[in-house]
Amino acid sequence: MREAAAIELIRLKVHPHAREDRLERRGAAHYEAWVRARAERGLATAAALALLARELACPVKTLRVIKGATSPSKIVSRLDR
């Protein structure tokens, strides 16, 4: 029988079309990302998730946007295995 995976919820605020790609931690589970990608076709969200994955030292595929896919304020879940 498999063990249940732990899920961590993270608040992420994305600022698209910024001068540089950077990520700042604002709290225990709150991050703010500035990405050079534009807010179209999910490009800014994908870039922000890549920054977050690098910061958390986890693969991007373990991160999922569960709320706010088209909004600057997002709730992201991280699946720990």
N, C-alpha and C positions, 0 to 999 in steps of 0.2 A: 504494500500500500504506500502511496506517495504522501509525503508531508505537504501540508498546505503552505503555499508561498506567502511571504509577508508583503503587504502593499503599503508603500509610503506615499503620502500625498504632498505635493509641492506646489506652492503658488509661484507663478512666473508671469512677470510683466514684460512685454516685448516692445521695443522701440525700433520700428523698421526704418530703413533708409538713413542709417547713422553714418558718421564718418569712419568709424572703426567697429570691429567686432569685439565686444567685451561683455563680461558677466560680473555682476556684483552681488554678493550675498547681503540681504537686508535683514534676515532673521534666521531662526532655526530651520524653517522650511519655506523660506521666501527669497526668491532671486529676481533680479532685474537684468534684462539682456538688451544690449544695443547691437543691432546687426545691420550690415551694409545692404542686405537683400531687401527688395521691395516687398510690400504687403500685397502680393498678388500670387494666385495659384499655390498658396501655402509655402512660398519660398522663405519668407521671414520666419515662419513657425519652424520649418525644417532646420534653418540655420541656428535658431535659438535652442532647439533640442540638441543639436550637435555640440554647442557650447556647454550646455548643461550636462550632457553625457561625459564630456571631457573633464569637467569639474568634479563630477561624482565618481569618476573612474569606472564607468559601467558602459555596456554597449547601448547604442541608440535604440536598438530594438526592444530594450526593456522599459523604455519610456513611452507613455501613451497620453495624449491630450484627452482628458475625459470631460472637460467643460471649457468653452471659449475658443473653439477651433478658429473662428473668424474674428475674434475679439483680441485686443491687446492684452487683456488680463485673462490668464489661463490657469486651470488646475491640471496638473500633470501627475500621473501615477507612475511610480517606479516599482517594478516587480522584482523583489529580491528572491533569489533561488538558493 
